[in-house]
Amino acid sequence: MQKSKVKILSGFRLTIPEEARRRLPIKVGEELVFTLDGKRLVYMVEELPEDPVIAMLSLAKGERRRLDEVEDTVLSEIEEKLKRAQR
């Protein structure tokens, strides 16, 4: 197990160490689960399950999607419909 030190910034923000970012599948905007274990603060990456509605619409094509990808897909569809409605 590798240890890293991080500095707590204003607003109790911190930066995830570079080694952890390289080794774990985390992206900007994802949520991490923090657990207190005695005096230790443990964080875990949790992937969101596939959205059944998006899968039924064949947008996900059976692939696991993260929330940001799903949101991007929905926003793109809405923007296209708005453009068509303005013509």
Secondary structure as UniProt FT lines:
FT   HELIX           10..12
FT   HELIX           18..23
FT   TURN            28..29
FT   STRAND          32..37
FT   TURN            38..39
FT   STRAND          40..45
FT   HELIX           52..56
FT   TURN            57..58
FT   TURN            61..62
FT   HELIX           67..86
//
